Amino acid sequence: MSQSNYKKKSPAKNTKKKIIDGMYYNAGFLNGPSKEQLINEIEKFHPIWEERFSKSNPPPEGDTWRGLLRPVYWLGNWQFACLDYFHPPHGLEHRCLRAEQFPPFMQKLVDQIEAMTHKMARNDVPKGWKLNTCLINYYGSKRDEAGQMQDLARVGDHKDSEPGPVASISMGERAMFQFVKGKAQDPKNVVHEMWLNDGSLLIFWSKRFKEELFHRVQRVEAKGNRIFNDHLDDYETRRINLTFRYVPDQYIYPLSEMPREKVEDINPYLEKLAKYSEYFKNLV
């Protein structure tokens, strides 16, 4: 969409905070002005659509060539889906391309979240941990070939494999977020579920939430009062989620150190990013 109609809301009178072993949730982390300031920074980015596989990383037997359900943008380092992301202990090399730094207000929030996390999760914070990576997911609906809007606002069972705690800021429509055992679709498989509110912060850590359980976004509400400026044709973003993680610096590579076949895979994306980003324009 070309223009945002994000509605300003007054700060919540009753800020709901919840902390359990391995997880912290603050429903009112951002108030109206702080939400607007962060949104203004985010809406300067032009997200892109990515394919899940590439020539150097073809789909495994039985799988098919396909794209992600939603457009994305990365800060700190870009983990291209077609390079199979960063997932220790084996998926380490040449997965993370050095990317743009966090904008000023976002960095201020990250500093605050890091300090909070060190206090709450001190036994689960690895040496050198810092939130140096941000994945911005744009949840919404896409117009199909028949001209109908198809709801794509969900993400399947997965784990954030980066070491240490993960922090997530949600803006826009509420999302049903679940931690589950395994990948079965049995409703009884849900271990913990919660609504992630507009302006909320979720932090999770520990072996249980990081290693044993998968998590997913089951659905995102569509009440019609949250549309963001995503600079995309035939797509409407009603929820933006920022997921902050940690990638050790030695696994974040400049473009000059990426293997030729990897560069060939990501060149089409770099060209798209360079149209609107000074950083990528200078990179390519």
Number of C-alpha atoms within 10 A of each C-alpha: 15 11 11 17 11 16 12 11 12 8 16 14 7 8 12 12 14 10 13 8 12 17 19 19 20 19 21 19 22 22 17 15 13 16 20 17 13 17 18 14 14 21 15 13 18 18 22 17 15 20 15 20 21 19 12 14 15 15 15 9 6 5 8 11 11 12 14 14 22 21 20 20 21 25 20 22 23 21 23 22 18 21 23 19 19 23 16 12 9 7 13 17 15 21 23 26 22 19 20 16 16 18 12 11 14 17 14 11 15 19 14 11 18 17 11 14 20 15 10 18 19 11 11 17 18 12 9 10 18 23 20 18 26 24 19 21 22 25 28 26 20 21 14 11 7 6 9 11 15 12 17 18 23 17 17 12 18 15 16 18 18 19 22 24 28 23 23 20 23 24 24 26 24 22 24 16 19 20 22 24 17 15 13 11 11 10 8 9 14 17 13 12 15 13 17 25 20 24 24 25 23 21 22 22 23 17 12 14 20 20 13 13 20 21 24 17 21 15 18 22 16 18 9 8 12 21 21 25 21 24 19 16 10 13 23 23 26 27 23 24 22 21 21 25 22 21 24 15 13 9 16 22 18 14 17 10 11 16 10 10 12 18 17 14 18 17 12 11 15 16 14 16 20 15 11 14 16 11 13 16 14 8 14 11
